[in-house]
Amino acid sequence: MNGLIVAALQLLSILGWGLGLLYLLKFTRRLTNIENIVLALPLGLGLNGWLLFLLGLCDQLNVNSSVVLLVIGLSGFIFLYPRQGIILGTHLNTLGYLFLAILSYIFGLDLIEAITPPGDGDTLAYHFAFPKMVAEKNSLVFLPRAVDGAVPLLVQLTYTPLLLLGGEIAATSWTFLTGWALISMTFLVALRYLSLNWCLMLTIILASTPIIVGVSGSGQVETRMSLFVIGGCLASVLARRMDSSFMMIIVGLLAGFLAGSKYYGLFFVLAFGVTIFFSRSWLRNSFVYIIFVLVAGSQWYLWNWTNTGDPVFPVLYEFLGLENTEFWNDHHNSERKNFSKYELPVNANLLWYFLYPFRATIYGLEQFDSQRLGLGLYPLLILPFAIYGAFLGKKKLVASELLVFVIVSCIFYSLWFFSETSQRVRHLLPLLPLVLI
């Protein structure tokens, strides 16, 4: 149970770091309590990974530095957490209590999973293996892999203090807590647009969706990236409403954290960038956005460039004419291409662009991995009603806050699909909360 306590303290600590950043930007009193919490959580998580990178680069990522970061964050939580807490605005009825009971049951099952050893192959071989290497060396480690090279590892780096302070149980407990952080954030954002019962039902759907059940309890990064996405969408909505360059700093930071979490996080950078053009001061906001995306997300690309000469290694290996090294050569690159072809079972054309969600949901191919980690039937079942509702309210769509959700979802999906990257449905998990809302 010590590991679970360490993970819980780290969650409160990153919330404190996020609240501290919002306080410095003078947003704490301009936002509602719910908005403060929804923005603080992903901001604190990204800031935690960003600071750990610097500590690792200086060979100072150890128990002492981890404790210092934890204590500073906990201090921020104690002094800055909203005293009034979260006010739902309405009371639970009988149906609401039933929904809450179902959620409690799912929570209990996930808690049991959290205190058992990890069993996911990728988690054991990679997602927990990298932070374990960093913890042993107290230093950042360059980790090129035979199939996909060296990718940004901001999220995996946040597992390192947990391993240092609480061992493996702390890391598995962390994946459990951040999974439920996403579920909670989705509920809180949905409260802006839906009744309490609808929000609870939506939360049950999200918590029980196969992709959440399979991925959230593992070291896979998509659940943690989803925190940045939903936080970035709320920040984009607020930036548009306030026409605030300071709020655009938050959008830029969260987009940068996405870029630092995985290469396809760059697609989210472009997606959030498009939403800027809906603000009145789009030119000024664009400049602020680009600066803070670079501040938050460029370090991993500089790290790759320093070690390989390719900032998105090994994507530009042939284009840059890089020489063979002890960890990468023409044979590795050929194997990467073959693996990439296997990961693309359907052609990246307009027909499959529209058919992919249906095929992946109803009868997925092996490479989609959707029979094990699917998005569930609910999005397809609700689709006709959503289209009908959009048709009835078409005059309100342009002014709607939810337009940001639509733009981010559509642009990311388009860039992801046509870029001919892996077609595993797991990569679409960050869009699921947006689509459900």
DRENDO-1510 file (C-alpha; in Angstrom, 1 decimal, always signed):
<recs>
REC; n; res; u; v; w
REC; 1; MET; +0.0; +0.0; +0.0 .
REC; 2; ASN; +3.0; +2.3; +0.4 .
REC; 3; GLY; +3.2; +2.4; -3.4 .
REC; 4; LEU; -0.4; +3.5; -3.7 .
REC; 5; ILE; +0.2; +6.3; -1.2 .
REC; 6; VAL; +3.2; +7.5; -3.1 .
REC; 7; ALA; +1.2; +7.6; -6.3 .
REC; 8; ALA; -1.6; +9.5; -4.6 .
REC; 9; LEU; +0.8; +12.0; -3.2 .
REC; 10; GLN; +2.3; +12.5; -6.7 .
REC; 11; LEU; -1.2; +13.1; -8.1 .
REC; 12; LEU; -1.8; +15.8; -5.5 .
REC; 13; SER; +1.7; +17.2; -6.2 .
REC; 14; ILE; +1.2; +17.6; -9.9 .
REC; 15; LEU; -2.1; +19.2; -9.2 .
REC; 16; GLY; -0.3; +21.7; -7.0 .
REC; 17; TRP; +2.3; +22.4; -9.7 .
REC; 18; GLY; -0.5; +23.1; -12.1 .
REC; 19; LEU; -2.4; +25.3; -9.7 .
REC; 20; GLY; +0.9; +27.2; -9.1 .
REC; 21; LEU; +1.4; +27.9; -12.8 .
REC; 22; LEU; -2.2; +29.1; -13.1 .
REC; 23; TYR; -1.6; +31.4; -10.1 .
REC; 24; LEU; +1.5; +32.9; -11.6 .
REC; 25; LEU; -0.4; +33.6; -14.8 .
REC; 26; LYS; -3.1; +35.2; -12.6 .
REC; 27; PHE; -5.9; +32.9; -13.8 .
REC; 28; THR; -6.9; +31.3; -10.4 .
REC; 29; ARG; -9.6; +33.9; -9.6 .
REC; 30; ARG; -10.7; +34.3; -13.2 .
REC; 31; LEU; -11.6; +30.7; -13.6 .
REC; 32; THR; -14.2; +28.5; -11.9 .
REC; 33; ASN; -13.0; +25.8; -9.5 .
REC; 34; ILE; -13.8; +23.1; -12.1 .
REC; 35; GLU; -11.8; +25.0; -14.8 .
REC; 36; ASN; -8.9; +25.4; -12.4 .
REC; 37; ILE; -8.7; +21.7; -11.6 .
REC; 38; VAL; -9.2; +20.5; -15.2 .
REC; 39; LEU; -6.4; +22.8; -16.4 .
REC; 40; ALA; -4.1; +22.3; -13.4 .
REC; 41; LEU; -3.9; +18.5; -13.7 .
REC; 42; PRO; -2.5; +18.2; -17.2 .
REC; 43; LEU; -0.3; +21.3; -16.7 .
REC; 44; GLY; +1.2; +19.8; -13.6 .
REC; 45; LEU; +1.7; +16.4; -15.3 .
REC; 46; GLY; +3.5; +18.0; -18.3 .
REC; 47; LEU; +5.5; +20.3; -16.1 .
REC; 48; ASN; +6.6; +17.4; -13.9 .
REC; 49; GLY; +7.9; +15.5; -17.0 .
REC; 50; TRP; +9.6; +18.7; -18.3 .
REC; 51; LEU; +11.5; +19.3; -15.0 .
REC; 52; LEU; +12.4; +15.6; -14.7 .
REC; 53; PHE; +14.0; +15.8; -18.2 .
REC; 54; LEU; +16.2; +18.7; -17.0 .
REC; 55; LEU; +17.2; +16.8; -13.8 .
REC; 56; GLY; +18.0; +13.7; -15.9 .
REC; 57; LEU; +20.1; +15.8; -18.3 .
REC; 58; CYS; +22.1; +17.1; -15.3 .
REC; 59; ASP; +22.5; +13.6; -13.8 .
REC; 60; GLN; +20.4; +14.6; -10.8 .
REC; 61; LEU; +17.3; +12.5; -11.2 .
REC; 62; ASN; +17.4; +10.7; -7.8 .
REC; 63; VAL; +15.5; +10.1; -4.6 .
REC; 64; ASN; +16.4; +13.6; -3.2 .
REC; 65; SER; +15.4; +15.6; -6.2 .
REC; 66; SER; +12.2; +13.5; -6.5 .
REC; 67; VAL; +11.2; +14.3; -2.9 .
REC; 68; VAL; +11.9; +18.0; -3.5 .
REC; 69; LEU; +9.6; +18.1; -6.5 .
REC; 70; LEU; +7.0; +16.2; -4.6 .
REC; 71; VAL; +7.1; +18.5; -1.6 .
REC; 72; ILE; +7.0; +21.7; -3.7 .
REC; 73; GLY; +4.0; +20.4; -5.5 .
REC; 74; LEU; +2.2; +19.3; -2.3 .
REC; 75; SER; +2.8; +22.8; -0.9 .
REC; 76; GLY; +1.2; +24.3; -3.9 .
REC; 77; PHE; -1.8; +21.9; -3.6 .
REC; 78; ILE; -2.3; +22.8; +0.1 .
REC; 79; PHE; -2.2; +26.6; -0.4 .
REC; 80; LEU; -3.9; +26.9; -3.8 .
REC; 81; TYR; -6.5; +24.2; -4.0 .
REC; 82; PRO; -10.0; +25.9; -4.2 .
REC; 83; ARG; -11.4; +26.0; -0.7 .
REC; 84; GLN; -15.0; +25.6; -1.8 .
REC; 85; GLY; -14.1; +22.5; -3.8 .
REC; 86; ILE; -16.4; +21.4; -6.7 .
REC; 87; ILE; -20.0; +22.4; -6.7 .
REC; 88; LEU; -22.2; +20.3; -9.0 .
REC; 89; GLY; -25.1; +22.7; -9.0 .
REC; 90; THR; -27.7; +19.9; -8.6 .
REC; 91; HIS; -28.4; +17.0; -6.3 .
REC; 92; LEU; -28.3; +13.3; -7.2 .
REC; 93; ASN; -31.6; +11.5; -7.8 .
REC; 94; THR; -32.2; +7.8; -7.7 .
REC; 95; LEU; -30.9; +7.2; -11.2 .
REC; 96; GLY; -27.8; +9.3; -10.3 .
REC; 97; TYR; -27.1; +7.1; -7.2 .
REC; 98; LEU; -27.4; +4.0; -9.4 .
REC; 99; PHE; -24.9; +5.4; -11.9 .
REC; 100; LEU; -22.6; +6.3; -9.0 .
REC; 101; ALA; -22.8; +2.7; -7.7 .
REC; 102; ILE; -21.8; +1.4; -11.1 .
REC; 103; LEU; -18.9; +3.7; -11.2 .
REC; 104; SER; -17.8; +2.6; -7.7 .
REC; 105; TYR; -17.9; -1.0; -8.8 .
REC; 106; ILE; -15.7; -0.2; -11.9 .
REC; 107; PHE; -13.4; +1.8; -9.6 .
REC; 108; GLY; -13.0; -1.1; -7.2 .
REC; 109; LEU; -12.1; -3.5; -10.0 .
REC; 110; ASP; -9.5; -1.1; -11.3 .
REC; 111; LEU; -8.0; -0.6; -7.8 .
REC; 112; ILE; -7.5; -4.4; -7.6 .
REC; 113; GLU; -5.6; -4.2; -10.9 .
REC; 114; ALA; -3.5; -1.3; -9.6 .
REC; 115; ILE; -2.0; -3.3; -6.7 .
REC; 116; THR; -1.1; -6.3; -8.8 .
REC; 117; PRO; +2.0; -6.7; -10.9 .
REC; 118; PRO; +1.9; -5.4; -14.5 .
REC; 119; GLY; +1.2; -8.0; -17.1 .
REC; 120; ASP; +1.2; -6.0; -20.3 .
REC; 121; GLY; +4.1; -6.9; -22.6 .
REC; 122; ASP; +4.8; -3.3; -23.8 .
REC; 123; THR; +4.7; -2.0; -20.2 .
REC; 124; LEU; +7.2; -4.6; -19.0 .
REC; 125; ALA; +9.6; -4.4; -21.9 .
REC; 126; TYR; +9.4; -0.7; -22.6 .
REC; 127; HIS; +7.2; +1.8; -20.7 .
REC; 128; PHE; +8.4; +0.8; -17.2 .
REC; 129; ALA; +11.8; -0.5; -18.4 .
REC; 130; PHE; +12.9; +3.0; -19.6 .
REC; 131; PRO; +12.2; +4.9; -16.3 .
REC; 132; LYS; +13.7; +2.0; -14.4 .
REC; 133; MET; +17.0; +2.5; -16.4 .
REC; 134; VAL; +16.8; +6.2; -15.6 .
REC; 135; ALA; +16.2; +5.5; -11.9 .
REC; 136; GLU; +19.2; +3.2; -11.8 .
REC; 137; LYS; +21.5; +5.7; -13.5 .
REC; 138; ASN; +20.0; +8.8; -12.0 .
REC; 139; SER; +20.4; +10.2; -15.5 .
REC; 140; LEU; +18.7; +10.5; -18.8 .
REC; 141; VAL; +19.2; +7.6; -21.1 .
REC; 142; PHE; +19.1; +7.6; -24.9 .
REC; 143; LEU; +17.0; +4.6; -25.9 .
REC; 144; PRO; +16.9; +3.7; -29.6 .
REC; 145; ARG; +14.7; +0.7; -30.4 .
REC; 146; ALA; +15.2; -1.7; -33.3 .
REC; 147; VAL; +11.8; -1.1; -34.8 .
REC; 148; ASP; +10.8; +2.5; -34.3 .
REC; 149; GLY; +13.9; +4.3; -33.2 .
REC; 150; ALA; +13.9; +6.9; -30.3 .
REC; 151; VAL; +10.6; +8.5; -29.6 .
REC; 152; PRO; +9.7; +11.3; -27.1 .
REC; 153; LEU; +9.3; +9.9; -23.6 .
REC; 154; LEU; +7.9; +12.7; -21.5 .
REC; 155; VAL; +5.1; +10.6; -20.0 .
REC; 156; GLN; +7.3; +7.6; -19.3 .
REC; 157; LEU; +9.8; +9.9; -17.5 .
REC; 158; THR; +7.0; +10.7; -14.9 .
REC; 159; TYR; +7.1; +7.1; -13.8 .
REC; 160; THR; +10.7; +7.5; -12.6 .
REC; 161; PRO; +10.1; +9.2; -9.2 .
REC; 162; LEU; +7.4; +6.6; -8.5 .
REC; 163; LEU; +9.9; +3.8; -9.0 .
REC; 164; LEU; +12.4; +5.6; -6.9 .
REC; 165; LEU; +10.1; +6.3; -4.0 .
REC; 166; GLY; +7.5; +3.5; -4.1 .
REC; 167; GLY; +8.7; +0.8; -6.4 .
REC; 168; GLU; +6.6; -1.1; -9.0 .
REC; 169; ILE; +3.3; -0.8; -7.1 .
REC; 170; ALA; +3.6; +3.0; -7.1 .
REC; 171; ALA; +4.0; +2.9; -11.0 .
REC; 172; THR; +1.0; +0.6; -11.4 .
REC; 173; SER; -1.0; +2.7; -9.0 .
REC; 174; TRP; +0.0; +5.8; -10.9 .
REC; 175; THR; -1.5; +4.4; -14.2 .
REC; 176; PHE; -4.7; +3.6; -12.2 .
REC; 177; LEU; -5.0; +7.1; -10.7 .
REC; 178; THR; -4.2; +8.9; -14.0 .
REC; 179; GLY; -6.7; +6.7; -15.8 .
REC; 180; TRP; -9.4; +7.8; -13.3 .
REC; 181; ALA; -8.1; +11.4; -13.5 .
REC; 182; LEU; -9.1; +11.3; -17.2 .
REC; 183; ILE; -12.5; +9.9; -16.3 .
REC; 184; SER; -13.0; +12.6; -13.7 .
REC; 185; MET; -11.8; +15.4; -16.1 .
REC; 186; THR; -14.2; +14.1; -18.8 .
REC; 187; PHE; -17.1; +14.3; -16.3 .
REC; 188; LEU; -16.1; +17.8; -15.2 .
REC; 189; VAL; -15.8; +19.1; -18.7 .
REC; 190; ALA; -19.1; +17.4; -19.7 .
REC; 191; LEU; -20.9; +19.3; -16.9 .
REC; 192; ARG; -20.5; +22.5; -19.0 .
REC; 193; TYR; -22.9; +21.0; -21.6 .
REC; 194; LEU; -24.9; +18.2; -20.0 .
REC; 195; SER; -27.1; +17.4; -17.0 .
REC; 196; LEU; -25.6; +15.6; -14.0 .
REC; 197; ASN; -27.2; +12.2; -15.0 .
REC; 198; TRP; -26.0; +12.5; -18.6 .
REC; 199; CYS; -22.5; +13.2; -17.3 .
REC; 200; LEU; -22.5; +10.2; -15.0 .
REC; 201; MET; -23.8; +7.9; -17.8 .
REC; 202; LEU; -21.2; +9.2; -20.2 .
REC; 203; THR; -18.5; +8.6; -17.5 .
REC; 204; ILE; -19.7; +5.0; -17.1 .
REC; 205; ILE; -19.4; +4.5; -20.8 .
REC; 206; LEU; -15.9; +5.9; -20.9 .
REC; 207; ALA; -14.7; +3.9; -17.8 .
REC; 208; SER; -16.0; +0.6; -19.2 .
REC; 209; THR; -14.9; +1.1; -22.8 .
REC; 210; PRO; -12.5; -1.8; -23.8 .
REC; 211; ILE; -9.7; +0.6; -24.8 .
REC; 212; ILE; -9.8; +2.4; -21.5 .
REC; 213; VAL; -10.0; -0.9; -19.5 .
REC; 214; GLY; -7.0; -2.3; -21.5 .
REC; 215; VAL; -4.8; +0.8; -21.8 .
REC; 216; SER; -5.4; +2.9; -18.7 .
REC; 217; GLY; -4.0; +0.2; -16.3 .
REC; 218; SER; -0.9; -0.2; -18.4 .
REC; 219; GLY; +2.1; +2.0; -19.0 .
REC; 220; GLN; +0.8; +2.9; -22.4 .
REC; 221; VAL; +0.9; +6.7; -22.8 .
REC; 222; GLU; -2.4; +7.3; -24.6 .
REC; 223; THR; -4.4; +7.7; -21.4 .
REC; 224; ARG; -2.0; +10.3; -20.0 .
REC; 225; MET; -1.9; +12.1; -23.4 .
REC; 226; SER; -5.7; +12.3; -23.2 .
REC; 227; LEU; -5.3; +14.5; -20.1 .
REC; 228; PHE; -3.3; +17.0; -22.2 .
REC; 229; VAL; -5.9; +16.9; -25.1 .
REC; 230; ILE; -9.0; +17.5; -23.0 .
REC; 231; GLY; -7.2; +20.2; -21.0 .
REC; 232; GLY; -6.0; +21.8; -24.2 .
REC; 233; CYS; -9.5; +21.8; -25.6 .
REC; 234; LEU; -10.9; +23.6; -22.5 .
REC; 235; ALA; -8.0; +26.1; -22.6 .
REC; 236; SER; -8.7; +26.7; -26.3 .
REC; 237; VAL; -12.4; +27.3; -25.5 .
REC; 238; LEU; -11.4; +29.8; -22.7 .
REC; 239; ALA; -8.8; +31.5; -24.9 .
REC; 240; ARG; -11.4; +32.1; -27.6 .
REC; 241; ARG; -14.0; +33.4; -25.1 .
REC; 242; MET; -11.5; +35.7; -23.3 .
REC; 243; ASP; -9.4; +36.5; -26.3 .
REC; 244; SER; -6.5; +36.1; -23.9 .
REC; 245; SER; -2.8; +35.6; -24.9 .
REC; 246; PHE; -2.1; +34.4; -21.4 .
REC; 247; MET; -4.6; +31.6; -21.8 .
REC; 248; MET; -2.9; +30.8; -25.2 .
REC; 249; ILE; +0.3; +30.2; -23.1 .
REC; 250; ILE; -1.6; +27.3; -21.5 .
REC; 251; VAL; -2.8; +25.9; -24.9 .
REC; 252; GLY; +0.8; +26.1; -26.2 .
REC; 253; LEU; +2.2; +24.3; -23.1 .
REC; 254; LEU; -0.3; +21.5; -23.3 .
REC; 255; ALA; +0.2; +21.1; -27.1 .
REC; 256; GLY; +4.0; +21.1; -26.5 .
REC; 257; PHE; +3.6; +18.4; -23.8 .
REC; 258; LEU; +1.7; +16.3; -26.4 .
REC; 259; ALA; +4.6; +16.7; -28.8 .
REC; 260; GLY; +7.0; +15.6; -26.1 .
REC; 261; SER; +4.9; +12.5; -25.4 .
REC; 262; LYS; +4.8; +10.8; -28.8 .
REC; 263; TYR; +5.6; +11.8; -32.4 .
REC; 264; TYR; +2.0; +11.9; -33.4 .
REC; 265; GLY; +1.5; +14.5; -30.7 .
REC; 266; LEU; +2.8; +16.8; -33.4 .
REC; 267; PHE; -0.6; +16.3; -35.1 .
REC; 268; PHE; -2.3; +17.7; -32.0 .
REC; 269; VAL; +0.0; +20.7; -32.2 .
REC; 270; LEU; -1.3; +21.5; -35.7 .
REC; 271; ALA; -4.9; +20.7; -34.6 .
REC; 272; PHE; -4.8; +23.2; -31.7 .
REC; 273; GLY; -3.0; +25.7; -33.9 .
REC; 274; VAL; -6.0; +25.8; -36.3 .
REC; 275; THR; -8.4; +26.7; -33.5 .
REC; 276; ILE; -6.3; +29.9; -33.0 .
REC; 277; PHE; -7.7; +31.4; -36.2 .
REC; 278; PHE; -11.2; +31.5; -34.6 .
REC; 279; SER; -9.9; +34.1; -32.1 .
REC; 280; ARG; -10.0; +37.9; -32.7 .
REC; 281; SER; -6.3; +38.4; -32.0 .
REC; 282; TRP; -5.2; +35.3; -34.0 .
REC; 283; LEU; -1.8; +36.8; -35.2 .
REC; 284; ARG; -0.6; +37.7; -31.7 .
REC; 285; ASN; -2.0; +34.4; -30.3 .
REC; 286; SER; -0.3; +32.4; -33.0 .
REC; 287; PHE; +3.1; +33.9; -32.0 .
REC; 288; VAL; +2.5; +33.1; -28.3 .
REC; 289; TYR; +1.3; +29.6; -29.1 .
REC; 290; ILE; +4.4; +28.7; -31.2 .
REC; 291; ILE; +6.8; +30.0; -28.6 .
REC; 292; PHE; +5.3; +28.0; -25.8 .
REC; 293; VAL; +4.9; +24.8; -27.9 .
REC; 294; LEU; +8.7; +25.0; -28.5 .
REC; 295; VAL; +9.3; +25.7; -24.8 .
REC; 296; ALA; +7.3; +22.7; -23.6 .
REC; 297; GLY; +8.0; +20.1; -26.4 .
REC; 298; SER; +11.2; +20.8; -28.2 .
REC; 299; GLN; +13.6; +19.2; -25.7 .
REC; 300; TRP; +13.0; +15.6; -26.8 .
REC; 301; TYR; +13.6; +16.6; -30.5 .
REC; 302; LEU; +16.8; +18.4; -29.5 .
REC; 303; TRP; +17.8; +15.3; -27.5 .
REC; 304; ASN; +17.3; +13.1; -30.5 .
REC; 305; TRP; +19.1; +15.5; -32.8 .
REC; 306; THR; +22.1; +15.6; -30.5 .
REC; 307; ASN; +22.3; +11.8; -30.3 .
REC; 308; THR; +21.5; +11.0; -33.9 .
REC; 309; GLY; +21.4; +14.1; -36.1 .
REC; 310; ASP; +17.7; +13.5; -36.7 .
REC; 311; PRO; +15.2; +15.3; -34.5 .
REC; 312; VAL; +12.4; +12.8; -35.4 .
REC; 313; PHE; +14.7; +9.8; -35.5 .
REC; 314; PRO; +14.5; +7.6; -37.6 .
REC; 315; VAL; +12.0; +9.3; -39.8 .
REC; 316; LEU; +14.5; +11.4; -41.6 .
REC; 317; TYR; +17.3; +8.8; -41.6 .
REC; 318; GLU; +17.4; +8.4; -45.4 .
REC; 319; PHE; +16.5; +12.0; -46.2 .
REC; 320; LEU; +19.4; +13.4; -44.2 .
REC; 321; GLY; +21.8; +10.8; -45.4 .
REC; 322; LEU; +22.9; +9.8; -41.9 .
REC; 323; GLU; +25.7; +7.3; -41.5 .
REC; 324; ASN; +25.3; +3.9; -40.0 .
REC; 325; THR; +25.9; +3.7; -36.3 .
REC; 326; GLU; +26.1; +0.9; -33.7 .
REC; 327; PHE; +22.4; +1.2; -33.0 .
REC; 328; TRP; +21.0; +2.0; -36.5 .
REC; 329; ASN; +21.9; +1.1; -40.0 .
REC; 330; ASP; +20.3; +0.4; -43.4 .
REC; 331; HIS; +19.1; -3.0; -42.2 .
REC; 332; HIS; +17.3; -1.5; -39.2 .
REC; 333; ASN; +15.7; +1.1; -41.4 .
REC; 334; SER; +14.5; -1.6; -43.9 .
REC; 335; GLU; +13.0; -3.6; -41.0 .
REC; 336; ARG; +11.2; -0.4; -39.8 .
REC; 337; LYS; +9.7; +0.1; -43.2 .
REC; 338; ASN; +8.5; -3.5; -43.3 .
REC; 339; PHE; +7.0; -3.2; -39.9 .
REC; 340; SER; +5.3; +0.0; -40.9 .
REC; 341; LYS; +3.7; -1.7; -43.9 .
REC; 342; TYR; +2.4; -4.5; -41.7 .
REC; 343; GLU; +0.8; -1.9; -39.4 .
REC; 344; LEU; -1.2; -0.5; -42.4 .
REC; 345; PRO; -3.7; -3.2; -43.3 .
REC; 346; VAL; -6.0; -0.8; -45.2 .
REC; 347; ASN; -5.0; +1.9; -47.8 .
REC; 348; ALA; -4.9; +5.5; -46.7 .
REC; 349; ASN; -7.5; +6.7; -49.1 .
REC; 350; LEU; -10.8; +8.7; -48.8 .
REC; 351; LEU; -12.9; +5.5; -48.8 .
REC; 352; TRP; -11.1; +3.9; -45.8 .
REC; 353; TYR; -10.9; +7.3; -44.1 .
REC; 354; PHE; -14.7; +7.1; -43.6 .
REC; 355; LEU; -14.9; +3.3; -43.3 .
REC; 356; TYR; -12.1; +2.8; -40.7 .
REC; 357; PRO; -14.1; +3.7; -37.6 .
REC; 358; PHE; -16.9; +1.3; -38.6 .
REC; 359; ARG; -14.5; -1.6; -39.6 .
REC; 360; ALA; -12.4; -1.1; -36.5 .
REC; 361; THR; -15.5; -1.2; -34.3 .
REC; 362; ILE; -17.6; -3.9; -35.9 .
REC; 363; TYR; -15.1; -6.3; -37.3 .
REC; 364; GLY; -11.5; -5.1; -36.9 .
REC; 365; LEU; -8.5; -6.5; -38.5 .
REC; 366; GLU; -5.7; -8.0; -36.4 .
REC; 367; GLN; -3.4; -5.0; -36.9 .
REC; 368; PHE; -6.1; -2.6; -35.6 .
REC; 369; ASP; -6.0; -4.4; -32.2 .
REC; 370; SER; -9.6; -3.3; -31.9 .
REC; 371; GLN; -11.0; -6.7; -31.0 .
REC; 372; ARG; -9.1; -6.4; -27.7 .
REC; 373; LEU; -8.9; -2.6; -27.3 .
REC; 374; GLY; -11.9; -1.3; -29.1 .
REC; 375; LEU; -13.6; +2.1; -28.8 .
REC; 376; GLY; -17.0; +0.5; -28.0 .
REC; 377; LEU; -20.3; +0.6; -29.9 .
REC; 378; TYR; -21.7; +3.7; -28.3 .
REC; 379; PRO; -20.1; +6.3; -30.7 .
REC; 380; LEU; -21.6; +4.5; -33.7 .
REC; 381; LEU; -25.0; +3.9; -32.0 .
REC; 382; ILE; -25.3; +7.6; -31.2 .
REC; 383; LEU; -24.0; +8.8; -34.5 .
REC; 384; PRO; -27.3; +9.1; -36.4 .
REC; 385; PHE; -28.8; +11.1; -33.5 .
REC; 386; ALA; -25.7; +13.3; -33.3 .
REC; 387; ILE; -26.0; +14.1; -37.0 .
REC; 388; TYR; -29.7; +14.9; -36.7 .
REC; 389; GLY; -29.0; +17.1; -33.7 .
REC; 390; ALA; -26.2; +18.9; -35.6 .
REC; 391; PHE; -28.6; +19.5; -38.5 .
REC; 392; LEU; -31.2; +21.0; -36.2 .
REC; 393; GLY; -28.7; +23.3; -34.5 .
REC; 394; LYS; -26.6; +24.1; -37.6 .
REC; 395; LYS; -26.9; +27.8; -37.1 .
REC; 396; LYS; -25.5; +27.6; -33.6 .
REC; 397; LEU; -22.5; +25.4; -34.5 .
REC; 398; VAL; -20.1; +28.1; -35.5 .
REC; 399; ALA; -20.6; +29.9; -32.2 .
REC; 400; SER; -20.6; +26.8; -30.1 .
REC; 401; GLU; -17.7; +26.0; -27.7 .
REC; 402; LEU; -17.9; +22.4; -28.9 .
REC; 403; LEU; -16.7; +23.5; -32.3 .
REC; 404; VAL; -13.1; +23.3; -30.8 .
REC; 405; PHE; -13.7; +19.6; -29.9 .
REC; 406; VAL; -14.8; +18.9; -33.5 .
REC; 407; ILE; -11.9; +20.7; -35.1 .
REC; 408; VAL; -9.3; +19.0; -32.9 .
REC; 409; SER; -10.8; +15.6; -33.4 .
REC; 410; CYS; -11.2; +15.9; -37.2 .
REC; 411; ILE; -7.8; +17.4; -37.9 .
REC; 412; PHE; -6.0; +14.9; -35.7 .
REC; 413; TYR; -7.9; +11.9; -37.2 .
REC; 414; SER; -7.2; +13.2; -40.7 .
REC; 415; LEU; -3.5; +13.8; -40.1 .
REC; 416; TRP; -3.1; +10.5; -38.3 .
REC; 417; PHE; -4.9; +8.4; -41.0 .
REC; 418; PHE; -3.3; +9.9; -44.1 .
REC; 419; SER; +0.2; +10.1; -42.6 .
REC; 420; GLU; +0.3; +6.3; -42.9 .
REC; 421; THR; +1.4; +5.7; -39.4 .
REC; 422; SER; +0.3; +2.7; -37.4 .
REC; 423; GLN; -3.4; +2.1; -37.7 .
REC; 424; ARG; -3.8; +0.7; -34.2 .
REC; 425; VAL; -7.1; +2.0; -32.8 .
REC; 426; ARG; -5.3; +2.7; -29.5 .
REC; 427; HIS; -3.9; +5.9; -31.0 .
REC; 428; LEU; -7.4; +7.3; -31.2 .
REC; 429; LEU; -8.0; +7.1; -27.4 .
REC; 430; PRO; -7.2; +10.8; -26.8 .
REC; 431; LEU; -10.2; +11.6; -29.1 .
REC; 432; LEU; -12.7; +9.4; -27.3 .
REC; 433; PRO; -13.6; +11.8; -24.4 .
REC; 434; LEU; -14.1; +14.6; -27.0 .
REC; 435; VAL; -16.3; +12.4; -29.2 .
REC; 436; LEU; -18.4; +11.2; -26.3 .
REC; 437; ILE; -19.0; +14.8; -25.1 .
</recs>
